[in-house]
Amino acid sequence: MYLTPQNILLAGATGLTGEHLLDRLLNEPTVNRVLAPTRRPLAQHARLENPVGELAGLLPQLTGPVDIAFCCLGTTIKQAGSQEAFRAIDHDLAVAFALRARELGARHLLVISAIDADPASSVFYSRVKGELELALREQNWPQLTLARPSILIGNRSEPRLAEQIAAPLSRLIPGKYHGIEACHLAWALWRLALEEGNGVRVVESDELRKLGR
């Protein structure tokens, strides 16, 4: 367990899981500083630094030190507008964020990937997430945690129709395909961040649900 105050870098703080995670971090006595770049301003907090703008442009301006980095970036093809735009966010921007976090001194990176992420998948979404995981592995992080949640359950500021339809059904599916509450995922990520270790850890949705309860 980390006993010294931690400096956190968080991407995706305005998203469904990111909002819950930010709240968790700002209420943790072991967290010294949360650096959370966003496109729109966040509520002010004594331990929060909130650069505002497009993340790609903000990355070079971010300053350390950073101990732990969380990547909660994620969109949909519909929201992004095309497969290429989706990949630019869920793969390219996430990889760039991870590289910058490492430059700022982060030792542990935790990333929200997706269930069935596989670079060889015939499903575009799963393939992009798998390619993201592969790219992050190649960065040789001292500690890399890849979280693979199933369908996220929670109230988004911008509802996703597919999730609204699938979420109730996902509660009935057993095992790792059972839906997971975004607040539980956020809590699981924080618990995983406190685990000291080395190398890569893949955490499937059923384990994330257990950790988040």
C-alpha positions as CSV (number, residue, x, y, z in Angstrom):
1,M,0.0,0.0,0.0
2,Y,1.2,3.5,-0.7
3,L,1.6,5.4,2.6
4,T,3.1,8.7,1.3
5,P,1.0,11.4,-0.3
6,Q,0.3,10.6,-4.0
7,N,0.3,13.0,-7.0
8,I,-2.3,11.9,-9.5
9,L,-2.8,12.6,-13.2
10,L,-6.3,11.9,-14.4
11,A,-7.6,12.0,-18.0
12,G,-11.4,11.8,-18.6
13,A,-12.4,13.4,-15.3
14,T,-15.8,14.6,-16.8
15,G,-16.8,11.1,-18.1
16,L,-19.1,8.7,-16.3
17,T,-16.3,6.8,-14.5
18,G,-13.9,9.7,-14.3
19,E,-16.3,11.9,-12.4
20,H,-16.7,9.2,-9.7
21,L,-13.0,8.6,-9.6
22,L,-12.2,12.3,-9.3
23,D,-14.6,12.6,-6.3
24,R,-12.9,9.5,-4.7
25,L,-9.4,11.0,-5.2
26,L,-10.2,14.4,-3.8
27,N,-11.6,12.7,-0.7
28,E,-8.6,10.5,-0.1
29,P,-6.2,11.8,2.6
30,T,-3.2,10.1,0.9
31,V,-3.7,12.1,-2.3
32,N,-1.7,15.3,-2.3
33,R,-2.5,16.6,-5.8
34,V,-4.9,15.7,-8.6
35,L,-3.9,17.1,-12.0
36,A,-7.0,16.7,-14.2
37,P,-7.0,18.4,-17.6
38,T,-10.5,18.8,-19.1
39,R,-12.3,20.6,-21.9
40,R,-14.7,22.3,-19.5
41,P,-13.8,23.7,-16.0
42,L,-14.3,21.5,-12.9
43,A,-15.5,22.7,-9.5
44,Q,-12.6,24.2,-7.6
45,H,-10.8,22.2,-4.9
46,A,-7.7,22.9,-2.9
47,R,-5.9,19.8,-4.2
48,L,-7.2,20.0,-7.8
49,E,-5.3,21.5,-10.7
50,N,-7.5,21.8,-13.7
51,P,-6.0,23.0,-17.0
52,V,-8.8,23.6,-19.4
53,G,-8.7,22.9,-23.2
54,E,-8.2,20.1,-25.6
55,L,-6.2,17.3,-24.0
56,A,-3.8,16.9,-27.0
57,G,-2.8,20.5,-26.7
58,L,-2.5,20.5,-22.9
59,L,-0.3,17.4,-22.7
60,P,3.0,19.3,-23.3
61,Q,2.0,21.9,-20.7
62,L,1.4,19.5,-17.9
63,T,3.9,19.5,-15.0
64,G,4.9,16.9,-12.5
65,P,5.6,15.2,-10.3
66,V,3.1,12.4,-11.0
67,D,3.1,9.1,-9.2
68,I,0.0,7.4,-10.5
69,A,-1.9,8.1,-13.8
70,F,-5.5,7.1,-14.6
71,C,-6.7,7.1,-18.2
72,C,-10.5,7.1,-18.3
73,L,-10.8,8.4,-21.9
74,G,-13.5,6.9,-24.0
75,T,-16.1,7.7,-26.7
76,T,-18.3,6.0,-29.2
77,I,-18.1,5.9,-33.0
78,K,-21.4,7.8,-33.1
79,Q,-20.1,10.5,-30.8
80,A,-16.8,10.8,-32.5
81,G,-18.3,10.9,-35.9
82,S,-16.3,8.2,-37.6
83,Q,-14.1,5.1,-37.0
84,E,-11.0,7.3,-37.6
85,A,-12.1,9.9,-35.1
86,F,-12.9,7.2,-32.6
87,R,-9.5,5.7,-32.9
88,A,-7.9,9.1,-32.6
89,I,-9.4,9.4,-29.1
90,D,-9.6,5.9,-27.7
91,H,-6.2,4.9,-29.1
92,D,-3.9,7.7,-30.2
93,L,-4.8,10.2,-27.5
94,A,-4.7,7.6,-24.8
95,V,-1.3,6.4,-25.9
96,A,0.0,10.0,-26.0
97,F,-1.4,10.6,-22.5
98,A,0.4,7.6,-21.2
99,L,3.7,8.7,-22.7
100,R,3.3,12.1,-21.1
101,A,2.4,10.6,-17.7
102,R,5.6,8.5,-17.9
103,E,7.6,11.6,-18.7
104,L,6.2,13.3,-15.6
105,G,7.4,10.4,-13.4
106,A,4.4,8.2,-13.1
107,R,5.2,4.6,-12.2
108,H,1.8,3.1,-12.3
109,L,-0.7,3.6,-15.2
110,L,-4.3,2.4,-14.9
111,V,-6.4,2.4,-18.0
112,I,-10.1,1.7,-18.7
113,S,-10.0,-0.7,-21.7
114,A,-13.0,-2.9,-22.6
115,I,-14.2,-6.4,-22.2
116,D,-13.0,-8.7,-25.0
117,A,-10.3,-6.2,-26.1
118,D,-8.2,-8.0,-28.7
119,P,-5.9,-6.6,-31.4
120,A,-7.0,-9.5,-33.7
121,S,-10.7,-9.0,-33.1
122,S,-13.1,-8.7,-36.1
123,V,-15.1,-6.2,-34.1
124,F,-13.7,-2.7,-34.7
125,Y,-14.3,-1.4,-31.1
126,S,-12.7,-4.5,-29.5
127,R,-9.8,-4.4,-32.0
128,V,-9.0,-0.7,-31.2
129,K,-9.0,-1.4,-27.5
130,G,-6.8,-4.4,-28.0
131,E,-4.4,-2.3,-30.0
132,L,-4.4,0.3,-27.3
133,E,-3.5,-2.4,-24.7
134,L,-0.7,-3.6,-26.9
135,A,0.7,-0.1,-27.4
136,L,0.7,0.5,-23.7
137,R,2.4,-2.8,-23.0
138,E,5.2,-1.7,-25.4
139,Q,5.8,1.4,-23.3
140,N,7.3,-0.9,-20.7
141,W,5.6,0.6,-17.7
142,P,6.9,-0.5,-14.3
143,Q,3.3,-1.2,-13.3
144,L,0.4,-1.3,-15.8
145,T,-3.2,-2.1,-14.9
146,L,-5.6,-2.8,-17.8
147,A,-9.3,-2.7,-16.6
148,R,-11.8,-4.4,-18.8
149,P,-15.3,-3.5,-17.7
150,S,-18.4,-4.8,-19.2
151,I,-21.3,-2.4,-20.0
152,L,-21.1,0.6,-17.7
153,I,-24.2,1.5,-15.7
154,G,-24.8,5.0,-14.6
155,N,-26.3,8.4,-15.6
156,R,-24.2,10.1,-18.2
157,S,-24.5,13.8,-19.0
158,E,-24.8,12.8,-22.6
159,P,-26.8,9.5,-22.7
160,R,-25.7,6.7,-25.0
161,L,-28.7,4.9,-26.5
162,A,-27.0,1.5,-26.9
163,E,-25.9,1.6,-23.2
164,Q,-29.4,2.6,-22.1
165,I,-30.9,-0.4,-24.0
166,A,-28.2,-2.9,-23.0
167,A,-27.6,-1.9,-19.4
168,P,-30.8,-3.4,-17.9
169,L,-30.2,-6.7,-19.7
170,S,-26.5,-6.7,-18.7
171,R,-27.6,-7.0,-15.0
172,L,-29.0,-10.4,-15.8
173,I,-25.9,-11.8,-17.4
174,P,-23.6,-13.8,-15.1
175,G,-19.8,-13.6,-15.0
176,K,-17.6,-11.0,-16.5
177,Y,-20.3,-9.9,-19.0
178,H,-22.6,-8.7,-16.1
179,G,-22.9,-4.9,-16.2
180,I,-20.9,-2.8,-13.8
181,E,-21.8,0.4,-12.0
182,A,-19.5,3.2,-12.9
183,C,-19.1,4.2,-9.2
184,H,-18.0,0.6,-8.5
185,L,-15.5,0.7,-11.3
186,A,-14.0,4.0,-10.0
187,W,-13.6,2.5,-6.5
188,A,-12.0,-0.7,-8.0
189,L,-9.5,1.5,-9.9
190,W,-8.5,3.3,-6.7
191,R,-8.1,0.0,-4.9
192,L,-6.0,-1.3,-7.7
193,A,-3.9,1.9,-7.7
194,L,-3.0,1.2,-4.1
195,E,-1.6,-2.3,-4.9
196,E,2.2,-2.3,-5.3
197,G,3.5,-4.6,-8.0
198,N,5.4,-4.9,-11.2
199,G,4.5,-5.7,-14.8
200,V,1.1,-5.9,-16.4
201,R,-2.2,-6.9,-14.7
202,V,-5.4,-7.4,-16.6
203,V,-8.5,-7.1,-14.5
204,E,-11.8,-8.5,-16.0
205,S,-15.2,-7.1,-15.2
206,D,-16.3,-9.7,-12.7
207,E,-13.2,-9.0,-10.6
208,L,-13.7,-5.2,-11.0
209,R,-17.2,-5.6,-9.6
210,K,-15.9,-7.5,-6.6
211,L,-13.2,-4.9,-5.9
212,G,-15.6,-2.1,-6.3
213,R,-18.2,-3.3,-3.7
